[in-house]
Amino acid sequence: MYGVAILGFGVVGSGVAEVLTENAARIAKNAGRDLALKYILDVREFPGNPFERFIVHDFAVIENDPEIRVVVETIGGVGVAQDFTRRALAAGKSVVTSNKELVAKFGYELLQIAQERGVNYLFEASVGGGIPILRPITQCLAANRITEVYGILNGTTNYILTSMVRDGAAFDDALRTAQQLGYAEQNPTSDIDGIDACRKICILADLCYGRHVNPDAVTAIGIGKVTSDDTRFATAGNYAIKLLGRAVSREDGRIAAYVAPHLVPKSHLLASVEGVMNAIVVRGNAIGETMFYGAGAGKLPTASAVVADVIDAAKHDSLRKLISWEEGDEGMMFPSGQLESRWYARVASPEGSVKRVYPDVTILGGDTEVTGFVTASRSTKSAIEVSLGGFEVLSLFRVLD
Amino acid sequence: MYGVAILGFGVVGSGVAEVLTENAARIAKNAGRDLALKYILDVREFPGNPFERFIVHDFAVIENDPEIRVVVETIGGVGVAQDFTRRALAAGKSVVTSNKELVAKFGYELLQIAQERGVNYLFEASVGGGIPILRPITQCLAANRITEVYGILNGTTNYILTSMVRDGAAFDDALRTAQQLGYAEQNPTSDIDGIDACRKICILADLCYGRHVNPDAVTAIGIGKVTSDDTRFATAGNYAIKLLGRAVSREDGRIAAYVAPHLVPKSHLLASVEGVMNAIVVRGNAIGETMFYGAGAGKLPTASAVVADVIDAAKHDSLRKLISWEEGDEGMMFPSGQLESRWYARVASPEGSVKRVYPDVTILGGDTEVTGFVTASRSTKSAIEVSLGGFEVLSLFRVLD
């Protein structure tokens, strides 16, 4: 028996149970062997649920069962999820997860344990939900030196920004609708403030550049300060506003990574990625730019990615996947504020005075109260802040080239 | 020594040599061992070329050298390329190729030989150039039942259609420019007539649905009959015109596959895929829709995909990749004309008479000579042809839903 155990019977965990069951024939064919769901660990009971018979409450049952070869961790967070992951790996079982927080913070260590034990730690679902992205980066783009990775990594904020642009909704109203539709959590801080996107760009940077990028060392600016004035100005200038995570590999080997709202020209494919969809662009020295698009969250899309990892773990039971990265350090990070770009600014000032100070900007819109414009030349964040010193700056976002 | 031989020192072959050399460190890290380019087979001499010392003229040298573990076939066609591929596989060497014609026609047989010999036959570069697509389908989407795959599979025709829309160019002028820029060959039949796209949709269908789809059984309609009237009408109706390959898996297990021009609503991401870029959409029962975008051709992008396969072959030297499909037969194909869709028609007729016959159509444009419209309801190709019987039909394209 090639046994699978699921930790946590929430949205993703129950999706994994469903996909494993419904697509069993295709999965067996692709894995080259039958996979058998044996346990689902949860503190709750699920009377009447079709998966009720799999429920167990004690992790030791899973840990000590030699028939369990793959453990699917969909608990989330870095507490008990971390403990169970370490114990499962130590017990010689492969672990598959959608837990971006755990991978972003402790991926380096957990991969070390997996390597020592000769098992796999796989986490395709931790970035981009169901979008195949981590495996294409490690395998299909393996012949490239990757120079940049960036994208729309959080569906909740993209849904809110899309509503603000398409329906002219105010931020608070768009957030409330997202909560009603189940796209945003009741405590939406992790999404809105860019924390979720930050974890994902760190995992992407880990894989693209081969060193552990600590989320604590990456500046994340969320969408809380994007106003309907900004979306109006952006639309008038033929831009979309998108929250992007971005990680750049510099010539000197240092990595610049950050999360922040950007003005994206409508001619760029990312500008057309709407609602809860995600898209990730990878730039390599041979491939040029390639983009991966799909559902960044949701029960079945995420479960699809988790189960693909389970299949991969089953296929590679005797051969470890060569996924790993090296330890990081502070010196390897390049301050993201020193990355040059063009900038969008909204300032409290009559339009005329902006043009007097910056003859070279493109005015996106304005009136006697407020002006939105895009700079013609590229500069660092501190340089643009200095040169905006004469204005009350209401918004300041990068423009994606 | 883990030796690599390249067959054919043309655009892709020389790109492979360059990528293997320039990105050697990253490749060795990803493959877990050093790869050494040892031979390049070509009938020509290349005096002064940096790779001159690798050139050999006799395939037997490669065939009989036990140090050669991977053979890269970039010759093209189904003649000598097929012979060398069979001999390399028979000699126990893995073969990697960008040759879509050979894979589309003889992939089933060649994979059988590879399986018997315990080696790999890999062809990521045969579809979508550098875009990671075949491996994501076989691995990342392995937990899905795939219901549909479609996309822009040919960069030459997409360049021509983009020029016709963006610059209002006539077909012949756009083709000539594409030839001058090297995007189209001097004999462009294979691209223009949809033959190249047909081979690629067959390979995608093979992998998505697990049975060999014979290119001879797939109807391919090219872009030769797309006129500037059509692009004008499409633009007016907020559509792009794209040549799409499409393969649908029906509930009864049959497969419908075809290549034809489509009107694509501007709200669909595919409508924004311009110039020589390619994009492929995969629809699965768990993932929903996911899209892969990038350079569909070109020296380095294609070489990037080839070398990724070489790395994969080297990593899986002792373990075959589970890529294969079953033999096909005629009964498994569903006639593509019986797939229902909305339709765009351009007819020689004054606008008034179209509206009298079809009150429910959307008129995209017209005058006393010609009218372009989109039907409101879905129908098969034969049904729309019957109902258009009273008109002289100048163009008839599907509308992508």
Chai-1 contact restraints between the chains, C-beta under 6 A:
chainA,res_idxA,chainB,res_idxB,connection_type,confidence,min_distance_angstrom,max_distance_angstrom,comment,restraint_id
A,V19,B,A143,contact,1.0,0.0,6.0,A-B,restraint_1
A,V19,B,A286,contact,1.0,0.0,6.0,A-B,restraint_2
A,N23,B,A143,contact,1.0,0.0,6.0,A-B,restraint_3
A,N23,B,R145,contact,1.0,0.0,6.0,A-B,restraint_4
A,R26,B,R145,contact,1.0,0.0,6.0,A-B,restraint_5
A,I27,B,A143,contact,1.0,0.0,6.0,A-B,restraint_6
A,N30,B,A142,contact,1.0,0.0,6.0,A-B,restraint_7
A,G32,B,L322,contact,1.0,0.0,6.0,A-B,restraint_8
A,G130,B,I287,contact,1.0,0.0,6.0,A-B,restraint_9
A,I131,B,T290,contact,1.0,0.0,6.0,A-B,restraint_10
A,P132,B,P136,contact,1.0,0.0,6.0,A-B,restraint_11
A,P132,B,C140,contact,1.0,0.0,6.0,A-B,restraint_12
A,R135,B,Q139,contact,1.0,0.0,6.0,A-B,restraint_13
A,R135,B,C140,contact,1.0,0.0,6.0,A-B,restraint_14
A,P136,B,P132,contact,1.0,0.0,6.0,A-B,restraint_15
A,P136,B,P136,contact,1.0,0.0,6.0,A-B,restraint_16
A,Q139,B,R135,contact,1.0,0.0,6.0,A-B,restraint_17
A,C140,B,P132,contact,1.0,0.0,6.0,A-B,restraint_18
A,C140,B,R135,contact,1.0,0.0,6.0,A-B,restraint_19
A,C140,B,A308,contact,1.0,0.0,6.0,A-B,restraint_20
A,A142,B,N30,contact,1.0,0.0,6.0,A-B,restraint_21
A,A142,B,A308,contact,1.0,0.0,6.0,A-B,restraint_22
A,A142,B,I311,contact,1.0,0.0,6.0,A-B,restraint_23
A,A143,B,V19,contact,1.0,0.0,6.0,A-B,restraint_24
A,A143,B,N23,contact,1.0,0.0,6.0,A-B,restraint_25
A,A143,B,I27,contact,1.0,0.0,6.0,A-B,restraint_26
A,A143,B,S304,contact,1.0,0.0,6.0,A-B,restraint_27
A,A143,B,V307,contact,1.0,0.0,6.0,A-B,restraint_28
A,A143,B,A308,contact,1.0,0.0,6.0,A-B,restraint_29
A,N144,B,S304,contact,1.0,0.0,6.0,A-B,restraint_30
A,R145,B,N23,contact,1.0,0.0,6.0,A-B,restraint_31
A,R145,B,R26,contact,1.0,0.0,6.0,A-B,restraint_32
A,L269,B,S272,contact,1.0,0.0,6.0,A-B,restraint_33
A,S272,B,L269,contact,1.0,0.0,6.0,A-B,restraint_34
A,S272,B,S272,contact,1.0,0.0,6.0,A-B,restraint_35
A,A286,B,V19,contact,1.0,0.0,6.0,A-B,restraint_36
A,A286,B,L300,contact,1.0,0.0,6.0,A-B,restraint_37
A,A286,B,S304,contact,1.0,0.0,6.0,A-B,restraint_38
A,I287,B,G130,contact,1.0,0.0,6.0,A-B,restraint_39
A,I287,B,P301,contact,1.0,0.0,6.0,A-B,restraint_40
A,I287,B,S304,contact,1.0,0.0,6.0,A-B,restraint_41
A,G288,B,A295,contact,1.0,0.0,6.0,A-B,restraint_42
A,G288,B,P301,contact,1.0,0.0,6.0,A-B,restraint_43
A,T290,B,I131,contact,1.0,0.0,6.0,A-B,restraint_44
A,T290,B,G294,contact,1.0,0.0,6.0,A-B,restraint_45
A,M291,B,Y293,contact,1.0,0.0,6.0,A-B,restraint_46
A,Y293,B,M291,contact,1.0,0.0,6.0,A-B,restraint_47
A,G294,B,T290,contact,1.0,0.0,6.0,A-B,restraint_48
A,A295,B,G288,contact,1.0,0.0,6.0,A-B,restraint_49
A,L300,B,A286,contact,1.0,0.0,6.0,A-B,restraint_50
A,P301,B,I287,contact,1.0,0.0,6.0,A-B,restraint_51
A,P301,B,G288,contact,1.0,0.0,6.0,A-B,restraint_52
A,S304,B,A143,contact,1.0,0.0,6.0,A-B,restraint_53
A,S304,B,N144,contact,1.0,0.0,6.0,A-B,restraint_54
A,S304,B,A286,contact,1.0,0.0,6.0,A-B,restraint_55
A,S304,B,I287,contact,1.0,0.0,6.0,A-B,restraint_56
A,V307,B,A143,contact,1.0,0.0,6.0,A-B,restraint_57
A,A308,B,C140,contact,1.0,0.0,6.0,A-B,restraint_58
A,A308,B,A142,contact,1.0,0.0,6.0,A-B,restraint_59
A,A308,B,A143,contact,1.0,0.0,6.0,A-B,restraint_60
A,I311,B,A142,contact,1.0,0.0,6.0,A-B,restraint_61
A,L319,B,L319,contact,1.0,0.0,6.0,A-B,restraint_62
A,L322,B,G32,contact,1.0,0.0,6.0,A-B,restraint_63
